[in-house]
């Protein structure tokens, strides 16, 4: 069973430097630096564990469909959008730039968030926040327990399809919980995502039906807190 995504896998999957800029310390923590020349096609990264590894919280069937169909679709959409933009530039016809820009944000953000989503969970025994991350959760939310209640409530209450996200906001040097609609709406510029919970229906409906709350509660039991701590350390280092 695969335990960690390799550096080369992530470099191929995240591709050019534009997404590295949007994720701040995320790419560094995941072992991914932007390729020096950039411009390569994005690829679907492998999961850092087997499709059956997160059961019973998330069963094999839903994880396989989510990764191979939905995440793969965002990767294809991202590459297709970049190709369409290149074609438009070559033709000197930017009439479709508004629609293509929307697609770029949608598919690009979907790819980045799904890559982080897989790396926000882990099989095995539950973990807990520790060290500097635990101290930051105490400072900004009152305690890790109060944070988790806030995060779960925000994830459950996302309007329509979207995400619950813990981010580091560098201007105030604080942690915030955001509700993101689709993949790209209601974000704050400059923040680094540390922990994400996918609440699009494709993430849970085959297993939990309309009980999004049950799915979020199960997700909270398989959070990879050491990975979140590494992303926090990367985002806050001078």
C-alpha positions in Angstrom: 0.0 0.0 0.0 1.5 3.3 -1.1 2.1 5.6 1.9 3.6 8.8 0.3 3.4 10.5 -3.0 6.9 11.0 -4.4 8.5 14.3 -5.4 8.4 13.5 -9.1 4.8 12.4 -9.0 3.8 15.7 -7.5 6.0 17.7 -9.8 4.3 16.1 -12.8 0.8 16.4 -11.3 0.9 20.0 -10.2 2.8 21.0 -13.3 3.7 24.7 -14.1 4.6 27.3 -11.6 1.2 29.2 -11.6 -0.4 26.8 -9.2 2.7 26.7 -7.1 2.2 30.4 -6.5 -1.4 29.9 -5.4 -0.6 27.3 -2.9 2.3 28.9 -1.1 4.0 26.5 1.3 1.7 23.7 0.1 3.9 22.7 -2.8 7.0 22.7 -0.7 5.5 20.6 2.1 4.2 18.0 -0.5 7.7 17.7 -1.9 6.9 19.6 -5.1 8.8 22.5 -6.5 7.8 24.2 -9.7 9.8 22.8 -12.6 12.5 25.3 -13.6 11.2 25.8 -17.1 7.4 25.3 -16.4 4.8 24.9 -19.1 4.3 21.1 -18.8 1.0 19.3 -18.9 -0.7 18.5 -15.6 -1.1 14.9 -14.6 -3.4 13.1 -12.2 -1.3 12.2 -9.1 -1.6 8.8 -7.6 -3.3 8.5 -4.2 -0.9 8.3 -1.3 -2.6 5.1 -0.1 -4.8 2.3 -1.5 -8.4 2.9 -2.6 -9.6 0.7 0.3 -7.3 2.3 2.9 -9.8 4.8 4.3 -12.7 2.4 4.9 -15.1 2.5 6.6 -15.0 6.3 6.7 -14.8 6.5 2.9 -15.3 3.2 1.0 -13.2 1.9 -1.9 -15.9 2.5 -4.6 -16.4 6.2 -3.8 -12.7 6.9 -3.5 -11.9 5.2 -6.8 -14.7 7.1 -8.7 -13.8 10.4 -7.0 -10.1 10.0 -8.0 -10.3 8.4 -11.4 -13.3 10.2 -12.7 -13.8 13.5 -10.9 -10.2 14.6 -10.1 -9.1 13.2 -13.5 -11.8 15.3 -15.1 -10.4 18.5 -13.6 -6.9 17.6 -14.8 -8.2 17.1 -18.3 -10.2 20.3 -18.1 -7.2 22.3 -16.9 -5.0 21.0 -19.8 -7.8 21.6 -22.3 -8.3 25.2 -21.1 -4.6 26.0 -21.3 -4.5 24.6 -24.8 -7.6 26.7 -25.8 -5.9 29.8 -24.4 -2.7 29.1 -26.3 -4.7 28.6 -29.5 -6.6 31.9 -28.9 -3.3 33.8 -28.4 -1.8 32.3 -31.5 -4.9 33.2 -33.6 -5.0 36.7 -32.0 -8.7 36.1 -31.1 -9.4 36.6 -27.4 -13.2 36.7 -27.7 -13.6 33.7 -25.4 -11.1 34.9 -22.8 -13.7 35.5 -20.1 -15.2 32.0 -20.3 -11.7 30.4 -20.6 -10.5 32.4 -17.6 -13.4 31.0 -15.5 -12.6 27.5 -16.7 -8.9 28.0 -15.8 -9.8 29.1 -12.2 -12.4 26.3 -11.8 -10.3 23.3 -13.1 -7.0 24.6 -11.7 -8.4 25.1 -8.3 -10.3 21.8 -8.5 -7.0 20.0 -9.3 -5.0 21.7 -6.5 -7.7 21.2 -3.8 -8.2 17.5 -4.7 -4.4 16.9 -4.5 -4.5 18.5 -1.1 -7.7 16.6 -0.1 -6.0 13.2 -0.7 -3.1 14.4 1.5 -5.4 15.7 4.3 -6.4 12.1 5.2 -4.6 9.0 6.4 -5.4 5.4 7.2 -4.7 3.9 10.5 -5.0 5.2 14.0 -6.4 8.8 14.5 -3.9 11.5 15.0 -4.1 14.8 16.9 -2.7 18.3 16.4 0.6 18.9 18.2 3.4 21.4 18.5 3.2 24.8 16.8 0.0 23.9 15.0 -1.8 23.0 18.2 -0.6 26.3 19.7 -1.9 28.2 16.7 -5.3 26.4 16.9 -5.5 27.4 20.6 -4.6 31.0 19.8 -7.0 31.5 16.8 -9.9 29.2 17.8 -9.7 28.6 21.5 -8.6 25.0 21.3 -8.2 22.2 18.7 -11.6 20.9 19.8 -13.2 24.2 19.2 -11.5 24.5 15.8 -12.8 21.1 14.7 -16.3 22.0 15.7 -16.0 25.2 13.7 -14.4 23.4 10.7 -17.1 20.7 10.7 -19.9 23.2 11.0 -18.6 25.3 8.1 -18.0 22.2 5.9 -21.5 20.9 6.6 -23.1 24.3 5.8 -21.4 25.1 2.5 -24.1 26.3 0.1 -24.3 23.8 -2.8 -21.0 22.3 -3.9 -17.7 23.3 -2.3 -15.2 22.8 0.4 -14.4 23.5 4.0 -10.8 24.8 4.2 -8.4 25.7 7.0 -6.0 28.3 5.7 -3.1 30.3 7.0 -3.6 34.1 6.3 -0.1 35.7 6.2 -1.0 39.4 6.6 -2.5 38.8 10.1 -0.4 35.6 10.6 -3.5 33.7 11.7 -5.5 30.6 10.9 -9.0 31.0 9.3 -11.7 28.6 8.3 -13.2 29.4 4.9 -16.3 28.1 3.0 -15.4 27.8 -0.6 -18.1 27.4 -3.2 -17.3 25.3 -6.3 -13.4 25.3 -6.1 -12.5 28.9 -6.5 -15.3 31.2 -5.0 -15.1 33.0 -1.6 -11.4 32.6 -1.2 -9.0 35.2 0.3 -5.9 36.1 -1.8 -2.6 35.0 -0.4 -3.8 32.4 2.0 -2.3 28.9 2.0 -4.7 25.9 2.3 -3.6 23.6 5.1 -6.6 21.2 5.5 -9.5 20.7 3.1 -12.8 18.8 3.2 -14.5 18.1 -0.1 -18.3 18.5 0.3 -19.2 18.2 -3.4 -21.9 15.4 -3.5 -19.5 13.2 -5.5 -17.3 13.0 -2.5 -19.9 11.3 -0.3 -23.3 10.7 -1.9 -22.8 7.1 -3.0 -22.0 6.1 0.6 -23.8 8.7 2.8 -26.6 9.7 0.5 -27.9 13.2 1.6 -26.2 12.9 5.1 -23.4 15.3 4.4 -23.0 15.8 8.2 -22.2 12.2 8.8 -19.6 12.2 6.0 -17.9 15.3 7.5 -17.9 13.8 11.0 -16.2 10.7 9.5 -13.7 12.8 7.6 -12.7 14.5 10.9 -11.7 11.2 12.3 -9.2 10.5 9.5 -7.4 13.9 9.3 -3.7 13.5 8.8 -2.7 16.1 11.5 1.1 15.6 11.1 0.7 16.5 7.4 -1.3 19.6 8.3 1.4 20.5 10.8 4.1 20.2 8.1 2.0 22.5 5.8 1.6 25.0 8.6 5.3 25.0 9.3 6.1 25.6 5.6 3.6 28.4 5.4 4.8 30.2 8.4 8.6 29.9 8.2 10.5 33.1 7.6 
